[in-house]
């Protein structure tokens, strides 16, 4: 499915951010986000994924601007696909 590419890119960004977040105490929350997106990717469960990503942007914008930007790009790409 076409949504796999932006989600795969996002998962790679999130995995990198998890490594960086080890000292900030956010590792578990980032890992949950990666697991949820990975599950959706594997199960083709796209219901509400764009809204969930936009919520994540709000949560991570101040602490992890690079991560928030990657999440925003993925949300935009998925929205353009009609999700």
C-alpha positions as CSV (number, residue, x, y, z in Angstrom):
1,X,0.0,0.0,0.0
2,X,1.2,3.6,-0.7
3,X,1.1,4.6,2.9
4,X,4.0,2.2,3.8
5,X,6.7,4.5,2.4
6,X,6.0,7.6,4.6
7,X,5.4,5.4,7.6
8,X,8.6,3.5,7.0
9,X,10.5,6.8,6.9
10,X,8.8,7.9,10.1
11,X,9.6,4.7,11.8
12,X,13.3,5.1,10.9
13,X,13.2,8.7,12.3
14,X,11.5,7.6,15.5
15,X,14.0,4.8,16.0
16,X,16.8,7.3,15.7
17,X,15.0,9.7,18.1
18,X,14.6,6.9,20.6
19,X,18.4,6.4,20.7
20,X,18.8,10.2,21.2
21,X,16.1,10.3,23.9
22,X,17.7,7.8,26.3
23,X,18.9,10.6,28.5
24,X,15.7,12.6,28.4
25,X,13.5,9.9,29.9
26,X,11.2,9.9,26.9
27,X,12.4,6.6,25.5
28,X,9.3,4.6,26.6
29,X,6.8,7.1,25.1
30,X,8.7,7.2,21.8
31,X,9.0,3.4,21.8
32,X,5.2,3.1,22.3
33,X,4.7,5.5,19.3
34,X,7.0,3.4,17.1
35,X,5.3,0.2,18.1
36,X,1.8,1.6,17.4
37,X,2.9,2.9,14.0
38,X,4.6,-0.3,13.2
39,X,1.5,-2.3,14.1
40,X,-0.6,0.0,11.8
41,X,1.9,-0.5,9.0
42,X,1.8,-4.2,9.3
43,X,-2.0,-4.5,9.7
44,X,-3.0,-1.8,7.1
45,X,-4.9,-0.1,10.0
46,X,-5.0,3.5,8.8
47,X,-8.1,4.7,10.6
48,X,-7.2,7.9,12.5
49,X,-3.5,7.6,11.9
50,X,-3.1,11.1,10.6
51,X,-4.9,12.6,13.6
52,X,-2.7,10.5,15.9
53,X,0.4,11.7,14.1
54,X,-0.7,15.4,14.4
55,X,-1.2,14.8,18.2
56,X,2.3,13.5,18.4
57,X,3.6,16.6,16.7
58,X,2.1,18.7,19.4
59,X,3.6,16.6,22.1
60,X,7.1,16.5,20.7
61,X,7.5,19.9,19.1
62,X,9.4,21.6,21.9
63,X,11.6,18.7,23.1
64,X,12.3,17.0,19.7
65,X,11.8,19.5,16.9
66,X,13.4,17.2,14.3
67,X,11.2,14.3,15.3
68,X,8.1,16.6,15.3
69,X,9.0,17.7,11.8
70,X,9.4,14.1,10.6
71,X,6.0,13.2,12.1
72,X,4.4,16.2,10.5
73,X,5.8,15.3,7.1
74,X,4.5,11.8,7.4
75,X,1.1,13.1,8.5
76,X,1.0,15.4,5.5
77,X,2.0,12.6,3.1
78,X,-0.7,10.3,4.5
79,X,-3.3,13.1,4.3
80,X,-2.4,13.7,0.7
81,X,-3.1,10.0,0.1
82,X,-6.6,10.5,1.4
83,X,-6.1,9.0,4.9
